[in-house]
């Protein structure tokens, strides 16, 4: 992108990491204004034109102004924090002052929140620039289709979905439209689009990251915010910034004393050596078809990944199985603590004016049919569901204790990305192959990392699943696997722009 003094490597926008960006600022190869402008050029050329990935809803009008402020701060004294000048993309159910929070609905396109989400405030304090808001499954559900924007394309196969519901965050970061992103996961909505877009995504243990200022936060339990990036190091850096106690989200009280001072300090390419890793081969995905060709193509990638774990020095316990896993998961409904109405009231109640008094009022607009399955007024979970989640947690932890496991590895998604036409037409295929053990349990961390490509050239991922609050440990194992394999490859549909990248 720009040249440097003799002997120094020039900064390249494509696949740039947070550390690359920081070094380019310090060595004066790059300004924050130049970087923001370059990402905006890519969005205009490749997201809104060219292959039209269609992953961005809004580009912040304040991004260049924020870049100028940070450039002045650097000139006057140094980097303001670990995310100095790092352009961030937010799933558009996370609030950022100055940009609307649309949730992908044409009827919420003019809602401007009064406050930053808690995590956004923390990111701004660390120097981040809120660059854009990304597409999502409408109202936070399902694959990335919405009445406001249509459908988001997978940059590796333009006729397939980017996954959901954080599909816009996944597709935009994979396409190099920003440095890092935040997603939200209540089912598999961070890890599935991360795997299908060839990036890293993490859902931390419940209570590590606040959900204040994001729809479907407190008093709901399953939904969690998490970082998405092209490298484990970037994900760990962002998690270190957004993790911490927030008195407005009581769930974060559970994380007090359990959040390390740094999630990057322990990253070690040799971390898998001697680690006892349990391999789950049993199918656990929603709507999976184990006998199909599509399933087998993902299974082939997983088999190679297991061999790579062994070559990286892991001690494999292969296979292991969580007792009654599918029987217990089947007892899960979409109901959550408090229900949709409580989440709606808590989220919009922070603002001077609600766009609609209830979600049902929105859904009752004549002719309105959200492009994702959404239900209002859901009751809380019943005793059978609560008992099933508790039993599943006991079964998981006993399995790990009996086999002295440090982590469990499973396929992130058991199918390749769904064709867009099959998602927007009957039979309306949605969340196919998604594994959601971690969101049923809520308090266990999961990290997905690229594991290579299927014979159809589509990305697949593996997930490291650990005990409650072993977030830093799961990042260490994911980092070691990433460094041993380097499977991440940028999509050819969104290449470098001549003269700018």
N, C-alpha and C positions, 0 to 999 in steps of 0.2 A: 504493500500500500504506500509506504514512504521509505525513502532511502536512509541509510545511517552512515556513520563514520566508517572508514575502511576497516575491515575485519569484523564488523558487527553485522549480525543477521538482520535484514529488514523485517519490519512488522508485516505480518500477513493477516488479513481479516478472517479469511476462511479457517475455521476450526480454532480460532484464537481462544486461549484459556484466560481466566482471571489473572493468572501470573503473567502471561504474555502482555496483557493490557497494562498492568501495573508497571512492568519493566519498560514498556514503550513510553509511558508517561514520564517516568523518572529520567529516562535517557533522552527525552525531548524528541523522540521519533514521531510522536502523535499527540494531538490534543483531544480532549473529550468532545469538543465540538466536531472535529473531523470524524471521530468514531461514530457519534450519533448520526451525523449526516450520511456516512457510508452505509450504516444499517438501514436508514430510511430509504436510501437509493435502492437497496436490495429489495425492500418491501414493495416499493413502487414497481420495480422491474420484474419481480419474480412471484410475488404474492398476489398483486393486483393486476399483473399483466403476465406475459410469457406463459409459463405452465399454470398460472393462477392457482397457487396452492390454497389461497383463501383461508389463511390461518389467523389473520389480524383483523380485529373489528375497528379499533381506534388507535391512532398514533397520537401520543401526548403532544399538545401544543406547547407545553412547558419544557420539553426535553432539551431543546437547544439552550434555553435560558439557564436551566440547571447545569448544563455542560459548561457554559461560560462562567458560572459561579465557581464551579469546581476547578476550572483552569486557573482562575484568579487565586483560589486558595492554594493551589500547588505552587504557583509562582511566588506567593507570599510566605510560604512556610512549609509546605510538604503535603503528603497525602492525608486526607481527613479520616480515613478508615480503611478496613480491609476490602471494601467494595468501591473504593474511590473511582468514580467515572465509569462504573460497570453498568451498561444498559440492560435493564431487566424487563422481561415481559410477564404480565400477570394474567392468569386465567380470569375471565371477565365475570367472576362472582366475588372477586376480592376488591375492596374499595381503595381507591387512590384519589385524593382531592385533585380536582381539575379535569378528571376524565369521568364519563358516565360509567355506571355499572349496569350493563344491559342484560346479563345472563342469557344472551343470545336470542332474546325475545323482541319482536318488533314493538311490543307494547311497553317495554321498559327502556327503550333507547334514549329517552330524555331524562332518566333518573340520575341525578348527580349527588353523590353522598356528601355529607357534611364533614366527614372525618377520614383520615387514613386508617386502614386496617392496622392493628397492632404490629403485625410483621412488616408492613410497609413503612411505618414510622421508624422501626428499628433499621430497616435497610437504608432509608434515607440518611439516618444518623451515621451510618457506616460509609456513606458516600455514594450510594447507588443512585442511578438515574432511572426513573420509571419511564421506559421508552414507549410501551404499547400495552393494550389489552387484547387478549387472544380469544379465539372462538372456543366454544365448549358445547357439550350436549345441552340443549335448551333447558333452562331452569336447573341446570346442574345434573342432568340425568342422561344416561345412555351414550351412544356414539355421537360424534361431533356433527350434528345437524341442527339447524335453528331457523326459525322464521325470519330472523333479521339478516342472515347471511347465506343461507343455503346449506351446502356441505363442504367440509374441509377435506382436501385430497391428501393422500399419503404421498410424500415426495419420492418414494421408491417405486410407486406404482400408482399413477394418477387416477386410475379407475377404482381404487380401493380406499377405504376409510383410514383416517389417521388414528382411529380408536377413540375412546372417550372415557370420561367426559372431558378430561384435560387434553383433548386431541390437538387443539390449537397451540397450546404450549409445547407439546411434543413435536408437531410438524414445524413450528417456527424456529425452535432451537436446532433441530436437525438440519434445517435449511439455512442456518446461519443468518437469521433475521435479528438476532439479539445474542447477548452473551450467555445468559441463564434465564430461567423462568421459575415461576411458582405455579403449582397445580393444587388441586384439592381432590381427596380420595375418600369416598364413603363406601365404595365397593371394590373396584380395582382401577380407579380413575386416574391415578398417577402412573402406576407400574405398567398397565396395559398399553397406553399410548407411548410410554417411554420405550418399551420393548419393540413395538411395531414401527417406531420411528428411529430405532437404532441409537438411543441415548440412554443415559443413566437417570434413574428416578428413585426417590426415597420417600417412604411414608414412615415417619418416626413413631416411636412408642407414644401412645396417647398421654398427653400432659407435657410433652417436651416443647411443643409449639402451640402458641395461642391461635384461636380461630376468630377472635373478636374482629368484626368488620368484614366477615366473610359469611355469605348466606349458608345456612345449614351448620353453623357453629353451635355454641352453647345455646339451649340445654341439650342439644343432640350430642351423641357420644362418638359414633362411628366416623364421622367426617373429620379429616385431618388435612392441614396444609403441609406441603412439602416441596423441596427443591428438585428441579429437573435441569440437567446440563449435559454437555458432551463429554464430560470426564468426571470420575469419582472425586478428584480433588476439588473441582468447582462445586459439586454438590455438598461436600463436606464443609467448604468455606461458607457457603450460603447458610447451611444449617447452623453453623456456629454463630452467625449473626442473628438469625430469627428465633433461636431457642431461648426460652426463659419464662419466668413467672409473669403472669398478667392477672391482676385481681379481678378483671372483668370476665375472665374465663376460668371458673373454679376448677376445671379439669387440670389446669397447669399447676395447681397446688401439689398434684401427685408427682410432678417432675422435680420439685424442689429437693436439692441434695443429690439428684440423679443425673444432672446434666454436667458433663465434663467442661473444663475451662476451654478446651479446644477439641474439635473433631478432626483436625488435620495433623496434629502433632504426632499421632501414632501411626500414620499411614506408612506402610512398609511393604515394598515389593516382595519380601520374603515371608509375609505374615501367614501364608498358607502352609508353610513347612511345619509338619507335625500336628496341624489342626485336624481334629476329628470331625469330619463332615458326613452327615447322614444324607443319603440320596433317596428322594421320594420318586418312585416311578409310577405309582398308582395315579390314574386320572382323577383330578379333583375339580376340573373346570366346569363352569356353568354352560350347559348345553353342548358339551364336548361329544365328539363322535370318534371314539378310539379306533374303530375299524376303517376309517376313511383315509384316502390318500393325503388329504390336507393335514390331518393329524399326524400321519407318519412322517411327513416332511419336516414338521417341527420336532418330532421325536428323534430324527436323524441328527439334527443340530444339537439336541440335548445329549445324545450319546457321545458326540465329539467333545462337548463341554465337560462331561464327566471324566473323560480321558485327560483332558487338559488340566483339570483339578489335580488329578493324580500326578501328572508331570510337574506340576507346581509344588509338589511335596505334601499335599493333603493326604491324611490317612482316611480312606473312604470306608464307610460302613454302608454297604450297598447290596440290597435295598433296605430301607426302613419304611415303616408304615405307621401313620397315626391311627390308633385303634378307632374304629367307627367314624372315620372322618366324614365320609359322604352321608352316612345316616344322620350325623349330628348337624352338618351344614344344611341338610334338607329342611331342618326345622327353623331355619332363618327366614324371616319375612323382611320386607323393606321397612318395617316399622322401626322407629328409634325412640329413645327416651324423649318424652315431651311431644313428639309428633310434629308434623309440618307446620301447623298453626303456631305452635310455641316458637319454633325456629323463625318463622316469618315475623312474628311480633317482636322477638328479641332483636333481630337484625335491623328491621326498619324502624324500630322504636328509638334507636340512637339518632335518628334524623328528624329534622323539624317537620317534615311532611312525608307520609307514606304515599307511594304511587297508587297503591290499592290497600284497602283495610285488611284484606285476607288474601291468601293464595286462591281460595275458591272464587273470590270476586274477579280475580284476573282470569281464571280458567272459564268463568261463565260469560266472558265477552262473546257476543254472538259471532259465530263463524270461526272462533279461535280454536285451532288444533295444534298444540305444541308438537314439534317434530321429534321430541323424545317423550317416552312414557313418564308421566308425572301424575302423582296422586296427592290430593290435599286431604287434610283432616285425618291423617292416619293415626290410629291409636298407638300407644306405647307397646313395647314388646310384652308378650304374655309370659306366664311362668314357664311354659314348655320351652320357649326360646331362650329365656335366661338360664334355665337349667342345662340346656344343650350347650350354650356357650361356656358355662362353667365346667361342664364335663370335658369339653374339647380342650380347654386350657389344661386341666389336670392330665388328660391323655397325652398332650404334646409335651408338657414338662416332664412327665414320667418317662416318656420315650427318650428324651434327651438325657435324663439322669441315668436310666438303665444302660444306655449305650455310651455314656460319658461323651456326649456330643457337644462340640463348640458351636455348631450351626447346622441348619438343614438347608439343602439346596433343592429347588424344584423348578420346573418350567414356569416362566412368568405367565405366559399364555399358551394354551394347548392347540391353538389354531393360527393360521396365517390371517392377515388383515382381511376383513369382510369387504366384499365388493359394495361400492356405494349404492348401486342399483338395488341390491338385495336388502339394504337398510332403509331405503325410502319408499320401497314398494313391497307388497305382500311377498313373502311372509314376514317382512320387517325384522330381519335378523339383527340381533343386538347383543352385545357383551358375550359373544360366542367364545367359549374356551377360557373365559376369565377365571382366575383362581382368586378366591377372596377369604382364605383362612384368616389372614392377618386382620381384615376389617371386621370379621365376626368376633375375633378375640380382642381387638382394639389396642391392647397394651403391649403387643410384640412388634418389633421393628422389622421392616422389609426393605431391601435394596435390590433393584434390578439393574443388571449390567449387560451390555451387548455380548452375545455369544456366537455371533456369526450370521450367516445367511442360509436360507433354504435353497433348494435346487431351483426355485422360481425367482431367486434373487431378492427375497424379502427378509428383512431383519427378524431375528428372534432373540430372546433374552433368557437369562437364568436369574433366579431370585435367591438371595441369602436371607434366611429367616432365623431369628434368634429368640432368646429368652427376653422377658420384659426388661426394657431399659439397657439392653446390650447394643445400643445404637452405634457407638463408636467402634465396637468390635466388628459389627457387620460391615461397616464402611472399610475397615482394615482388610477384611477378606475380599470384599468386592474390588478394592484397589489392587490387591495382589493378583487377583484373576485378570483384571483389566490390563495390568502391566505385563503379565505373562503372555497375553494373547493379542492385544491391540486390535480387536475386531471392529472397532468403530470405523466406518467409512462414509464420507459425506455422499449424499444422493446426487446422481448425475443430472437430475432435472433442475437443480439450483446451483449451477457452477459459479466460479468467480466471474465478476463483471469486468470486462476489459478496461484496464487503466485505473480501476478503483479498489480492487480487492487484493 
